[in-house]
Structures are given as structure tokens and as C-alpha cells.
């Protein structure tokens, strides 16, 4: 593939002067130009024998300027972006079908192209481009049932991009479970978002360990407890068995006791000893295990150990075990100075252990900043110690104190602290633990600290009075978190948040997908100055296909994208939006089942669209089977 730094040299050799690289998303896209040049969904009469000087004169403006993309240059000024050039000579520019190019007049009226094809070079010349594309879209939209059947009978025909099909076919909502199960032997990337029980069952039972592990190794696994257990049992690697068991517990899976028994009986016993929710009956054996790592893991369950076992661990011959035991022991029993100073890394003790009163007072008064900050987070700290650190000269220490769960809200309000409302924030664990306590939520919803109110807003359910208070909170993130997380968020709040928030990675559909989001009375937004609000009009049950057609021509790309996903979009408008300047609009409409079959079949054979086109649910099941077969053959032939 040619590199971008040679593109300007190539254009110069062709007799062209580079003016600038045009911004994508504002013009007729090169992607659509390449499709026309290849004859995919092209207007009639596009092919020519050659490009003469008359066509080149029609292409350039008064200064001889036009737009060009050169095949194979995919970085910067590449075949996905236009480069604006000037030709001032009297002859024909030296652009040819080697490597191939597509050129567009600045007014979008003339399109010229030459590119290599299987039997030579294909030459394209079009004037009145918008008019011709409009006519082609209308013609495509008149496709009959018989014509659709004829198109699908010929697919795949020439499997141009079968590897792209392999990568995308698993995301087709019309694909059957049986097809997806066969796809497991070809491509498994789709398992990252798969939630079909039968397919996941087949995946965790697959003979290939990489296939088995894929549905678990995702951002949000969809596996049931039973599937997690089968995944763990089928894993040949002892270390990986423990790893998957730990992941299973993180995602809330219930593991049977006999599985813990098997893990502890295996070669990775020491690693398994650290699993949460390990049955308590194993603790005595772990506390006396010959492997120090197992004994250290037992210290994490200190309160469940009998006193003789505790004493044994406190005098263990292994330094790491003794340290873990000391830290656990001194969460209740005050730690003296000599024990603290003997620790090679005392920070853990400062963060979690109870200290003797004199030692605590000295560290607060004379300790360095790191020690004081560690103590500020220590939940065993005395009330006098908390009060002293609340007056610490360092803001970061006071800020740590301000988030302690043992403060009253009056005490919290008295702590001077800095908080950046624009910083990324997460729910405080201690507030999450109180989400089911209505009285605690009422109290904390009135907190002076925005991070605590944000943490309350992350609760799934809240009392009506708490919801009402948070819905009018001055902190925008509180209102956002309420809209994302709380099932009780009111419709007017959700609509207000929608004006400035379009969904996050963790809550991609909210607030619009919230069950309380308004669904009626949205049609009046179709004339709203804000494109975000115009998008909502099509969610109204009273909206019509004519409204979809209207918004498909909206000046804002996000509004056109909303129309592009609507199932009421006309086939002609679907074909028209494939030429939209915005890539995400083109990508969205490529998935719309209203696309004419002839157009969709062409997209399956286009480099830029094959991966997305194969996800279109309008593709008949037998065609998907043939596409998968072609993809499987291509994958099998890979070196």
C-alpha cells in the first residue's frame, strides 16, 4: 500500500498542484464515488471508454480546481478523503487507472474516475451528479418482490470481501442461533456482544479454549452462573480456572461448593485460596497449609479464624504471612509504635489499622503528608483524629476527610475542601452499600459534597422525595447519574438531560432508552432549532413516514442519522442516504432493512461497506448461510 507522504509527489507528477485536504463529513464522500466508479448502485450511463480534455474542463472550476482521491492512499489525503488540487495546464492531467482515482468538481456536479478492475480499467464520467443520483435512488426504490428474489439468488456470486463478512455476520440480528453456532468455527469476535443463551452454551462447550473464553473476556459478560461454572470446569489450565472463577464472582455468578473443592485440590490451590466467598470450612486447612501463599490468603478472613489459628499466623515463619496477620489483627487491637516501625511498608497499616492513641496523635501532629493522608482514609481513626485532620493545612488531606462515611452531614459541611465538578467521578463504595437504605439516601441526598450526592444518584431505586431533590440538583453530573442509573428518574429530567447528553460507554442508551423517557408529545420538536430535539420527533407515535422523509433531509447529520435508522424510511431515501457526507449516517443506513436488495447486494461487495452491510437484517437466511460458507472458505485458506 502506498504511503501518504508520496501522494503529493504523485499528484505533482500528474500536473496537479495541491491546494488543501478537504474536511470529511461536509461533501459528497469519496466512499460513494468509489462505489459509483466500481459500478455499484451507479446511475445508468456512467461508463466511458476514455476521459477526454472536455470532461476535465467541465470538472475544474474557473481556477482549474477540483477534488481528487487516489486509490490506496488511506492516511491523511487518502482514498477516503478528498484532496483539493488545481490544474492550470491546457492538456489532460496525468491521472490514470494505475493506481486509480476518483475526482469531483467543487460544486458536486461532475464525477470522473478511472480504476483497475478484473478485466482492465473502468472509466466513469458523470455530469449533473445530484440529479442522476436522485433518479437512481428513485429507481432503486421501485424494486419489485421478483427483482429482490432475483438479486438474492445471485448472492454471494463473486465473494469479494469474505473476511469482512466473517467479522460482521455475527452482528446480524436476523442470523439464526444455528448459523451463529457454526460461525464459532470461523470468527468469534461477535461473542463480545452476544446474549443468546443457545449460542453462549455452544461457546462455553466448544473444544477450542479461545472460543470458550471469548464470551467471558468481555466488558460486560452475559454468561449465566451455570455457564460460568461450565467454563471454569472445562478450562485445562489450573491458573486460568482460578482466574475465571474469580471473574465469575466479580460478575455475580454463584459457584457451587464442590467447584471450590476442586480448585483447592488442584495445582493452583494457593491462588484459589484467595477467592471471595470460599466456604469457611476450608479456612483451618488453609491457615496451616505448607504453602505460605495459602496461609496469607487465610488472613483475609481473620474474623472467621479460631483464636489458636490467629496466634499461629501472627508468629508464622514467613514474613508476608506475619505481616498480613498483623494487619488483620490490628484492625481491632491498637497497633503499638514498635510494630508499626517494624513494617517495611507501613502505609497499609496507616490506612486500615487501629493505632494506639499516643501513636495516632503523634502521626497526625508530626507525621509527613503521606502518612496524614493515609490516616485520613482510615475508618478506625478516633473522632479526635478525624477532627484534627479536618483542619489539616493540606487540601488533599481535608478532601479525603470530607468523604469519610462516619461524618455527619454537618461535620462534612464544615470541612474545607476542593472538588473539581468537571472531573470524572465514580460512586463511593460506602454509599453504594447504603443504596437500599431509604433513610440513608434521604440524608446523603442533602449532603454538601457533590460526589456523595452523585453516588446516591447511582442507586437503581430511590424514594420519590429523594428523586425529586436530586432531579433539581445544582450539580449537572448528579442529574446525569440519576438519568442514567435510577429507574425512578422523572421524564422531565430525562428530557432536560437529553438536551446535552447522548449516552456514555457504560450507559450507551440513556437517557433516551430510559423507560420513563417521554414518548408522546414529541412531534412539536420537529421544528426545534436544536437538532438534538428534532431527532426526538420520530419517537412520537404520531410521527409518520413523511416526517421520516423530512428529517432524512435535515441539515444536521445527527438528525439524518436518526432518520437513517427508522424502519419507516423509504427505500429511495435509504439509497439516497448512502451518499450522505457523514460517515456515521452512511453506516447507519447500511444497516436499515429498507435498503433495496440490489443496492444492499452491491454493498456486500464493496470494500468500505462489506463489514456493515452483512449485518443488515433484510438479508434472507439462505443468503446468510451462503455468505458464511464463503467466509469460512476464505478463513480456512488464510496462511
N, C-alpha and C positions, 0 to 999 in steps of 0.2 A: 504493500500500500504506500502511495506517495505521501510524503510528509508535507505539512502545511508550509514550511519555510521555502519550499520550491514552487509554490503556487504563483507567487508574484513573478518569478522568473519565467514560468510557463506563459503567463498572460502577456508579459512584455515581449517574449519571442513571437507571440501571436499578433503583435502590433497593437496591443491594448495598454492603456495607462490606468493603473489602479487609482480610484478616487477615494473609496472608503468601503468598509464592510458594513452592509446594511443590517439593522437590528432585526432579529427574527420576531415573529408574532405581530407584525404590522402590515405585511404584504402577502400577496399570493405566494404560497410556500413552495420552495424547490421540491419538497416531497411530492406535491401534486404535479409539478412539472415533470418530474421523472416518471411518474405513473403514465401521464399522457404520452411521454416520449416512448415508453415501452408498449403503448397500445392498450393499457389497462384503463377501462372506463373512459376512453378518449372520445371526443366528438368525432363525428364522421368526417372523412376527408382530410385527415391530419397528415398522412404520409406523403412524402415528396421524393423525387429522385435525387434532387440536389438543392442546395441553397445558393441562389444567385445574388448578385450585388443589390438587386431591387429589394429583396427581402431584408438584407442587412440595413439598407437605408430606411426602411419602414420601422426597423427595430429601434434605432437610435433616435434621441431627441434632437433639438436644434444644435446642441453641442456635441452630438455623437455619443451620448452617454446611455448606457443600459445596464442591466443586471445579469450576472452570469454565475453559474455553479459548475464546477468541474468534477467529473466522476472520480471518486476515490480519495478526495481531499476532505477528510471528516473532522479536522480540528481547525478552529478559527474560521477563516474564509473557506468553507468546505462545501461538499455537495449537499449539506443540509441547511446552509446559509447562503444568502446571496452576497456576491462581491460587486460593488458598483464600479464600472470601468468606463473609459472613454476611448472611442476610436475616431481618429481625425483623418485617417487616410482615405484615398479615393477607391481603394480596392476592397477585397473581402478579407476580414480578419482570419488569421491562421488557425482558428479553432476547427477541430475535426472530430471524427468519431473515435479517435485514439488520443486520449483515453475516453472521450465522450463529454458532452457538455449540454446544458440547457440554459437558454437565455430568455430574458423577459424585458419588454420595454418598460420604461419608468411609469407609464400610465396604465400598465397592466393589460394592454390591448393586443400585443403581438408576442407570440411564443415561438422560438426556434430551438431545435435540438438535433443533435446527432449523437448516437451512441452505438456501441457494438452490440450485436445480437447474434444468435446462434448461426444464422446464415449470412452474416456480413454486417452491414451498417444500416441502422434505421434512421431516416431523416424525417423530421417533423417541422411543419410550418403552419402556424395558425394566426389569423388576424381576428379582430372582433372577439377576443377570447372570452370575456364575461358573457357576451350574448350566446356564444356557442356552448359554453358550459351550462348556461341556463337551459338551453334547448336539450342538451344531453341529459341533464338531470330530469327534466320533464318526461323525456322519452323513457328513461330507465324506470321512472315511477309508474309507468303504464304496463309493467311486466305482467303477463298472464300466468295462471297456475301451470299451464302446459309449458310455458317458457321456463318457469322456475324448475320444473321437473327435468326438463332437458338439460339445463345448466348443471344441476346437481348430479345427473347421471354421468357427466363427464369429469367429475372431480374425484381424485386429485389430478388425473390426466398427466401433467408434467410436474412432478414433485420438486418445485424449485427450492423451497426452503423447509425441508422436513425437520431439520433440527430446531427451527423456530417453532414448528408445530409441537414437537415433543415438549418444549419448555412451556407452551401456553395451554395445551389442550386440557390439562388438569384443572384449569380455572374456568372451564366452560360449564355453566350451571345446568346445561341440558345433557351433559355427559352422564351416562348411567354408572351405577356402582360397579357393574361388571367391567365396563371399559376402564374405569379408574384403577380397578384391581389389576387389570392387565398392564396398565401404564406403570405400575410399580416396577416392572422389569425393564423399563425404558428410561424413565425420568421421575424423580421423587421430590423435586422442588415444590410441587403443589401441596405436599403434605404440611407445609408450614401454615397454611390457612384452612386445611381440610377439617370438617367437623362431622363427616359422615360415619356413623358407627361401623357399618359393614366394611368400609374401606380401611378405617383405623384398625379394626380387628384383623384384617388381612395383613396390614403393615406390621403390626407387632408380632405376627406369626410368620413373617417372611424369613426364608433361610438366609438372606443377606443381612448381616448385622447393621450395615449402614442404612438399609431400608427400615429395619426395626427401630433404630434410634431416631430417625428423622422426625416423626411426629412429636417426640418428647423434647427434641432440641430446638424449640421454637420460643418466640417471645411469650406467647400465651398458649401452652399446650391444651388440647381439647380432650385428652385421654380421661377415661373413667378410672376409678380405683382398680377395677378388675383388669383393665388394660395395662395400667402401670405395673400391677403385680406380675402379669404375664411377661411384660417387657423385662422386668428385673430377673425373673426366673430363667428367661431364655438367653440372657447375656452370658457369654462364655468367660469374659474377663472378670475375675473376682473384684478387682478395684472398680471396674465400671458398674458392677452390680450394686456396690455400695453407693456409687455416685448417683445412679438412677433412683435408688431407694431414697436418698436424701432429696433429690429433685421432686420425687413423688410427694414427699411430706410437705415440701415448700408449697406445692400446688394443692394441698388439702386432701391428698389421697389417703385412704385408710389402708394400712398394711396389716396383714394377719400376723399373729404371734409366731406361727411356725416359719414365716419368712424371716423374721428377726433371728429365730433359732438357726436357720440355715446360714444366714450371713455371718453369725458369730462362730459358727462351726467351720467356716472356710478360711482360706489363707489370708483374707483381709479382715480378720477379726478385730484388729486394733482400730482400723478405720470405721468398722461397723459399730464399735463401742461408742462412738461419738454421735450416733444417730439420735435425733429427738424422739421422744415417746418410746424409747426402748423399754420393754417390760421390766419392772422393778426387780423381778425375781433373778435377773441376770447380774444385778449390781454387786452382790457379795463376791461372785466369782471374778468379776472384772476388777474389783478393788484388790484382789490378791493374785491377779494374773502375773505370769512371768514377764509379759511384755509391758514395759513402763508406759507405753502409749495408751494401753488399755486402762492402766491404773490412773493415769492422768485424766482420761475421759470420765472415769467414775467420780472424780472430784466435782464435776459439773452438776452432779445430783447429790450434793453434800447433805441436804436436809433429809434425804431418804436413806442415808447410811447409818448403820448402828454405831454407837459410840466407840466400841473397840476397833471397828474398821477405820473410823476417823483418826483415832490415835495412831494407828499403824501407818496411815498415809502421811500424817504430819511428821513422822520420823522415817519416811521412806529413804532408801539409799540413793534414789535418783533425784537429782536436783530439780528437774522440771516437775516431777510429781509433788515434791515437797512444796515447791512454790505454788502450784495450783491448789494444794490442800491449804496452805497458809492463807491465800487469798479468799478461799471459800470459808475457812474458819473465822476469819476476822470480819466477815460481813455482819456477824453478831457480837463477837468478842472483841473489845477495843484492842487495836494493834499498838504495842509499845514502840518506842523510838528504835531500840536495838534491832527489832525485826524489820522495820521499815528500811533502816540504813543498810541492812544486810542484803536487801533485794538488789539485784543488778539493774533492774528496770522498775523503779518504784511507781511509775505513772499509773499502772493498773490499780495499785493499792490506793493511790490518791483518788482515783475515780470511783472506786466501789467499796472500799473497806472502811469500817468504823475505826476511828483513831482515838487514842487516849486523849482526854480533854486538853491536857497541857501541850501535847504534841500538835493537836489541831490548832490551838490558839497561836502557837509559835509560828506554824507554817502560814497561817493567814496573815500574821503581822509581819513576818520577816522572810517568808518564802519568796522564791522568784515568781515571775509572771506565769510561767508554765505550770508550776505547782498550784498556784492560786486558781488558775483556770480549770485545772483538773478537779480541784476541790469544789469548785462552783457547780459542777455537774454531779457531785457525789450525793446520792439520796440519803446516805446515813449521816450527813453533816448535821451538827446541832443547830438549833434555832438561832443561837447567838452567832454561830459561824456564818450562817446564811445572812443574817442581818449585817454582819461586818463586811462580807463580800458584796453585798448590795450597795455598799458605799465605796467600793474599790475605785482607785483613780483610773483604772484601765476600762475603757468602754466595752471591750470584748468580754471581759470578765463579768461586768454588770449585765451584759446582754445574755450571757449564759444563765446567770441567776434568774433573770426575768422569765425564763422559760421553765423554771422548776415546777413540778406538779404539786409541791407541798406548800406553795404560797397561796394566800387568799388573794382575791382579785384586788382588794385594797392595797395589800402589800405589793402586788405586782405593779400596780399603777404608780407606786411611789419610787420604783426603781428607774433611774435614768438610763436609757439605753437607745442605741441606734438600730433602726431596721430599715433596710432598703426595700421599699414596696415593689420595685421592679425586678428584684432578684428571684431566681427560681426557688420554689419552696415545696416542701413535701409535708404530709400530715405528720404531726408529732405522734410517736408510738403511744405515749401515755394517754393522749386524747383519744386516739383510736380505740384503746382498751375501754374507754368510757362511752363509746357511741351508743350502747344500748341503755344507758342510764339517763333517763329523761331529765331528772333534776340536775345532773352534772352538765348536761348540754345547755340547759337554761342558764346556769351560772356562767359557763365558759363562753356562751354566745355574747355575753356582755363584757368580755374581757377587753382590757385596754390594749392588748397585744394582738396585732393583726394576724400573726402566724397561728395563734391559738384559735381565733375565730375562723381562719381558713381551715384549720384542722377539724373544727366542728362541722363546717360546711361539707366536708368529705363524707359525712355519715350517709348511709343509704336511706335511712328513715329518720325523721325528726318530728317533734311535736309541732303543731300548727303555729304556735306563738313564736317558736324558735325560727321556723322557716320565714315567717313574716318579718322578723327582726333582721335576719341575715339577708333577706331579699332587698332591703334598703340600706345595707351596709355601705359606708363611705369607701371602703377598700374594694376596688374593682375585682381583684382576684377572689375575694370572698364570694361575690355574686357569681363569678365564673365557676368556682368549685361547686357551689350549690347547684348551678345549672347542669354541671357535668355528672355529679355523683348522687344527688339526692332525688329520690323518686317522688318526693313531695314538692319539688320546686314548682312555683306557680307559672302559669302561661305568660303573664305579662313580663315577668323576669326573663323567661326564656326568650321572648321576642326582643327584649332590650339587649340581652347578651348577643343575640344573633346579629345585631347591627354591627358588632365589632369583632366577633369570634366565629371562626369557621370550623372548629374541631381540632383536637390535638392528637398526637400519636397514640396516647393511652385511651382517649375517648373520641375516636375519629368522627362519630356521627352526631355528637352533641354540640349545641343544644337542639338542633333541628330534629334529631331522631328521638328526642325525649317524648315519652307517652303523653305528657301534658302540653306539649308544644301546640299552639293553636293550629287547627286545620281548616277552620271556616273563617269567613270574613277577610280573606287574604287577597281577594281579587282587586281591591282598591289600590293595592301596592303596584299594580301593573304599570301605573304612570308615575311611580315614585322616582324622585331624582336619583336615589341611590340604587345602583344595580343590585346590591345585596338584597334589597327589599323587593325589587322586581322579580327576582328569582323565586320568591315565595308564592307569587300569584298562581303558578301552575300546581301548587299543593292544594289549592282550594278545590273542593269537589265540584264547584260551579264553573271551573275553567273548562275550556273547550279546545278541540283540535285547532280552531282558528287562533286561539291565544298562543298555542304552542308555535304555530307558524309565525305569529307576530314576533315572539321573543327569539325565534331562531334567526331573526334579522336584527337583533338588538346591537347597538354599538359596543357594548361591553362583552368581552369574551366569556366571563363567568356566567352571564345570563344566557348566552348562546349555548354554553356547556350544559346548563340546566335543561334547555330545550332539547339538546342533543341526546340526553338520556331518557327523555319522555317516551313512553310506549305509544303515544298518540301522534308522534312525529310522522309526517307523510313520507313515503318512500322517496319522493322527489327532493324534499328538504334534507332527508338523510344523505342522499347522494350529493347535494349541494354543499353540505357542511363538511364533506371530506376535503374540500378545497379551502377550508377556513384558515386564516392566517395563524391562529393559535393552535399549537400542537396538542394541548390538552382537550380542545374541542374536537379535533380530528380523532384523537384517541378514543374519546367518549362515544362519538357517533359510530366508530368502527365496531363497537360492541352492541349497537342498537339493532334489535331483530327486524326493524322496519327497513333495513337496507335491502335494495333489490338483490336477488340472488346473483345476477350477472356481475354486479359491482362487487359483492362480497366475495364471490369466487375469484375475481381478479385480485382482490386484496390478499387472498391467501397465497398468491404467488408474487407478491411484492416484498422486497427486502425490508422496507420500512414498516410494513403493516402486518406481516405474516403472523408474528407472535400474538398480536392483539386480535386479529381477525379470527383466529382459530378459537377464541373464547366466545364468539357470538352464538347465542342460544338458538338462532334460526337455522343453524347448520343441522340437517337431518341426521339422526342417529347412524344410519348406514354410512353416511359420508364421514362422520367422525371415526367410525371403525376403519374406513379405508385410509383416512389421514393418519391414524395411529399406526396402521400397518406400514405405511410409507416411512413414518418417523422411526419405527422400530428397526426397519431395514437400514436406514441411514445411520442410526446409532451403532448397530452391530458392525457396520463397515468402518467405523472410526478406528484409527491406528491405536 
